[in-house]
Amino acid sequence: MRRKVLLQLVMVLLVLVVLGAWPLAGWLSGNMWLFLLWWGASLFYGLMVILLAIYDMLAVFKEEREKL
């Protein structure tokens, strides 16, 4: 379950980055605040994905320790 959610979050993050880099680049470059808001939100979302990946890694370590 954790890995399915993590995969979906990574896919959404990739879509956000692609949208910000190509189709919306002209619109975002027209206003500094929109640019900062978009990429700030993308950065925050990326950090949340990284934290969830670290949580998953620690959960796997815990599960493996309990098997021993």
BALOBA-1460 file (C-alpha; in Angstrom, 3 decimals):
// residues 68
<rec num="1" residu="m" x="0.000" y="0.000" z="0.000"/>
<rec num="2" residu="r" x="2.791" y="2.426" z="0.941"/>
<rec num="3" residu="r" x="4.630" y="1.809" z="-2.292"/>
<rec num="4" residu="k" x="1.535" y="2.272" z="-4.442"/>
<rec num="5" residu="v" x="0.862" y="5.618" z="-2.777"/>
<rec num="6" residu="l" x="4.514" y="6.593" z="-3.168"/>
<rec num="7" residu="l" x="4.457" y="5.695" z="-6.869"/>
<rec num="8" residu="q" x="1.336" y="7.793" z="-7.416"/>
<rec num="9" residu="l" x="2.894" y="10.751" z="-5.597"/>
<rec num="10" residu="v" x="6.065" y="10.513" z="-7.686"/>
<rec num="11" residu="m" x="3.999" y="10.447" z="-10.881"/>
<rec num="12" residu="v" x="2.081" y="13.564" z="-9.794"/>
<rec num="13" residu="l" x="5.376" y="15.278" z="-8.967"/>
<rec num="14" residu="l" x="6.731" y="14.451" z="-12.423"/>
<rec num="15" residu="v" x="3.593" y="15.889" z="-14.035"/>
<rec num="16" residu="l" x="3.963" y="19.091" z="-11.973"/>
<rec num="17" residu="v" x="7.593" y="19.501" z="-13.015"/>
<rec num="18" residu="v" x="6.863" y="18.801" z="-16.687"/>
<rec num="19" residu="l" x="3.921" y="21.228" z="-16.720"/>
<rec num="20" residu="g" x="5.987" y="23.931" z="-15.064"/>
<rec num="21" residu="a" x="8.952" y="23.416" z="-17.364"/>
<rec num="22" residu="w" x="7.205" y="23.366" z="-20.749"/>
<rec num="23" residu="p" x="3.524" y="24.240" z="-21.273"/>
<rec num="24" residu="l" x="3.221" y="26.719" z="-18.410"/>
<rec num="25" residu="a" x="6.741" y="28.154" z="-18.638"/>
<rec num="26" residu="g" x="5.660" y="31.276" z="-20.536"/>
<rec num="27" residu="w" x="2.769" y="31.947" z="-18.174"/>
<rec num="28" residu="l" x="4.915" y="31.372" z="-15.086"/>
<rec num="29" residu="s" x="7.750" y="33.549" z="-16.364"/>
<rec num="30" residu="g" x="5.332" y="36.452" z="-16.808"/>
<rec num="31" residu="n" x="4.828" y="36.883" z="-13.081"/>
<rec num="32" residu="m" x="7.550" y="36.386" z="-10.493"/>
<rec num="33" residu="w" x="5.083" y="35.518" z="-7.709"/>
<rec num="34" residu="l" x="3.360" y="32.828" z="-9.771"/>
<rec num="35" residu="f" x="6.765" y="31.402" z="-10.658"/>
<rec num="36" residu="l" x="7.860" y="31.314" z="-7.019"/>
<rec num="37" residu="l" x="4.535" y="29.884" z="-5.868"/>
<rec num="38" residu="w" x="4.540" y="27.111" z="-8.498"/>
<rec num="39" residu="w" x="8.127" y="26.011" z="-7.945"/>
<rec num="40" residu="g" x="7.892" y="26.486" z="-4.182"/>
<rec num="41" residu="a" x="4.863" y="24.196" z="-4.100"/>
<rec num="42" residu="s" x="6.690" y="21.713" z="-6.338"/>
<rec num="43" residu="l" x="9.698" y="21.806" z="-4.023"/>
<rec num="44" residu="f" x="7.507" y="21.270" z="-0.954"/>
<rec num="45" residu="y" x="5.705" y="18.388" z="-2.668"/>
<rec num="46" residu="g" x="9.064" y="16.859" z="-3.640"/>
<rec num="47" residu="l" x="10.306" y="17.079" z="-0.064"/>
<rec num="48" residu="m" x="7.145" y="15.358" z="1.144"/>
<rec num="49" residu="v" x="7.725" y="12.550" z="-1.363"/>
<rec num="50" residu="i" x="11.304" y="12.170" z="-0.110"/>
<rec num="51" residu="l" x="10.117" y="12.027" z="3.504"/>
<rec num="52" residu="l" x="7.541" y="9.385" z="2.612"/>
<rec num="53" residu="a" x="10.258" y="7.359" z="0.859"/>
<rec num="54" residu="i" x="12.447" y="7.558" z="3.967"/>
<rec num="55" residu="y" x="9.482" y="6.451" z="6.100"/>
<rec num="56" residu="d" x="8.917" y="3.494" z="3.767"/>
<rec num="57" residu="m" x="12.584" y="2.555" z="3.974"/>
<rec num="58" residu="l" x="12.509" y="2.627" z="7.774"/>
<rec num="59" residu="a" x="9.297" y="0.584" z="7.829"/>
<rec num="60" residu="v" x="10.927" y="-2.061" z="5.639"/>
<rec num="61" residu="f" x="13.952" y="-2.181" z="7.974"/>
<rec num="62" residu="k" x="11.627" y="-2.636" z="10.946"/>
<rec num="63" residu="e" x="9.675" y="-5.415" z="9.211"/>
<rec num="64" residu="e" x="12.869" y="-7.247" z="8.311"/>
<rec num="65" residu="r" x="14.201" y="-6.975" z="11.867"/>
<rec num="66" residu="e" x="10.977" y="-8.420" z="13.231"/>
<rec num="67" residu="k" x="11.350" y="-11.443" z="10.939"/>
<rec num="68" residu="l" x="14.660" y="-12.372" z="12.578"/>
